[in-house]
Amino acid sequence: MSFREQLHPSWQVLLNSKLDLLDEIEERVTRENFLPSAGLVMRALSDDFALSKVLILGQDPYPNPNHPVGLAFSIPAEVSKFPPTLRNILKELSSDLQIVPPTSGDLTPWAERGVVLLNRSLTCRSGESNSHINIGWREFTDACVEQLALAGRVGVLWGANAQELSSHFSEEILITSAHPSPLSAYRGFFGSKPFSRANQILLDSGRDPINWSL
């Protein structure tokens, strides 16, 4: 199934002007050994746009072939050793919501409940972070972020890379902090309470909160 065919029909309509670009990106990346597997590349955009509530924006897929699943920050359920960034996200989740730390790093339940786990680059070369930063992905995913912001979805932007897109969001639907990576988590990510804050924004606008349990 091609990348454009993996998009939910609602996203195909919203991104109609970017579909030719998506085809060009696909043609380019499929010449290489890339991650995640071809059938998972568009996974973050495979659900109905109308059901989306919150965006969590990542950078690009994990470069380790055992980790990327097409959802930002998520890993397969059977992988027991968490990447450090994901470990910090789940630590903050537990602290923020006073829940038992999750034993799984599979964030699929969030995606099923309206959290768009989108990376700015949807592929990378195996073993090479940021290796597909300049092949058109950012133009494509920036358009995705713009549509989510226009529709009033809550934007959770961690770190300078994600916050380059802050201007798409009005202040009342934007949550920013330091990135959860080990290099910066103690500079403002821990204690930032992004999960409860996102739910409060949803409640304030008359929408149901996200069940963040895993």
N, C-alpha and C positions, 0 to 999 in steps of 0.2 A: 504494500500500500504506500503510495507516494506521501510526502510530507503534507501536501495540501489536502489529500484525502483523509489524513488523520485528524484534521481540524474538525471540530464540531460545526455543523452547518451554520449555527449562529455566528461563530467566529469567521467562517468563510465570508459571510455577508459583510461583517464589520471590517474585515481586512482585505476586501476585494481588490483594492488598489495596490496591495503588496503581494498578491499571489504570484505574479510573474517573478518578483524578486525571490520569493520562496523557492520557486522552481530552479532559479539560477543557483541559489545556495545549495540546494540538494544535489544538483549536477556536479558542483564543485567538491562537496564533502565526500560524496560516494566514490571519489577516486582514491580516497585515503582510508587508513584504518582509524575509524573515528568512534567516539562514545557519545551518548549511550547507543545501544543497538538501534538499528534503523526504525524498528516498529515502536520505539519509545520516545523518539525525538520530540514529537509534538504532544506528548501526554498531558502537559500542563494546560493545553488548550483543547482538550478532547471532551470537556464537559460543557453543558449549556451555559452560555454567558449570563443568561437571566438568573441563574442560580448562584452566581458569584457574589461574595460579600466582602472579602478581604484579599488583598494582594500582599504576598511576601516575596520580595525581589532578591534573587541571588545573582551571582556573577556568571559562572559557567559550570558545566558538570564536573563532578569529581573525576580526576584523571586516572584513578585506579579502576581497572576494568571490573572489579568486584562491587563497586559502589553505585554508579549512576543508574537511575531508574526513570529519568525523564521528569522528575519533580525536584525543584530546588531544595537542597539540604537533605533530602530523603535518601535512605539506603534500603536494600532488600531486608525483609523481615528476618531472614535466616542469618544475617551477618551480626555477630555479637560484639565485635569491636567497633565502636563508633568513631568516626572522624572527630577530631577535637572540636571543630566548630559546632557540629551537631550535638556533641556532649554538652557544650555550654548552652545551647538553645534549650535542651531538655532540662538542664539544671535551673535555668531561669523560669521555665514553664512550671516546674515543681514549686519553686519559691514563690512565684507570682500568684498561683492559684491554690497553693497549699494542698497539693496532691502528691501522691506517691510517685517518685521518679519513674518514668516509663522504662520498660525493659526492652522495648522494640524501637528501632530507629526508622521504621516504616511509617511515613507520614501520609500514606494513602487515605486514612480516615479523615484527615483535615481536608484533602482535596475533595472528598465525597461530600463534605459538609459546607462547601462554598469558599474554601481558601485556595486561591490561585498561587501555586508555588512555581513561579516563573524565573528562569535565569535570563540574564541579558544576552548571553550567547547560549544557544541550545545544543551545541556540539563542541567537542574539542578533539584534537588528536590524542590517541591513547598515550598516556604518560606525560602529556604536556598541557598544563593549565594555560588558559588564555590564548591558546594557539589558533583559535578561530575568531578572534576579536575583530578582525578587519575584513571579513568576507560578506558583510551585509546583515548579520544577525541583529546588530544593534538598531539599525533602521527598522527592521521588522518588529523586534520586541518593544522598541520605543512606541511604535504605533499601538501595540497591545496595551501598554501602560496608559497611553493617552485615552483609549476607549474606556478603560476601567475607571480612570479618574473622572472623565466626563459623566459617567453613569453614577458617580457618587460612591464608588467602592472605597473602602478604607485602605490606605497605602501604608505598609510597614516597610520602611527603608532603612536598612542597617548598613552603616559605613559610607564612606565618601563615594564609592562607585555607584551604589544604588541611589544615593541622594543627589546625583546628577539629574535625576528625574523628578525631584521634589516640586519643581515649578508647575508640573501638571496638576497637582493636588491643591485644593483649598486647605487652609490651615486647620479647619475643624475635622477633616478626615485624614490627616497626615500624622504618622507616628515615626519619629526618627531617633536614632541613638548610635552609639559606637557599634562596630561590627562584632559579632560573637566569636570571632577567631581568637585564639590564645594571645595573639599580639595586642589585642585591643579590648577584650571583653571586660577587663577591670577598669577601663577608662570611661565607663558609662553604659555598657550593655547590661551588666548585672545590676539589678535593682530598677531597671527601666520599665518593667511591668507591661510589655507590649500586648500581652494576651488579654489581660483584664481591661486595659485601655481600649483595645479594639472592640471588645464586647460592650463597653460603656458607650462608645460612639454609635454602635449598632442600636443599642437600647434607646439612646437619646433620639434617634431618628425613626423609632417605631419598628425596628427590625429585630428579629430573633437573634440572640447571641450565638456564637460558635461554641459547640462542645469541643473543647481542646483536648479531652482525654484521649489516650492512645492505648 
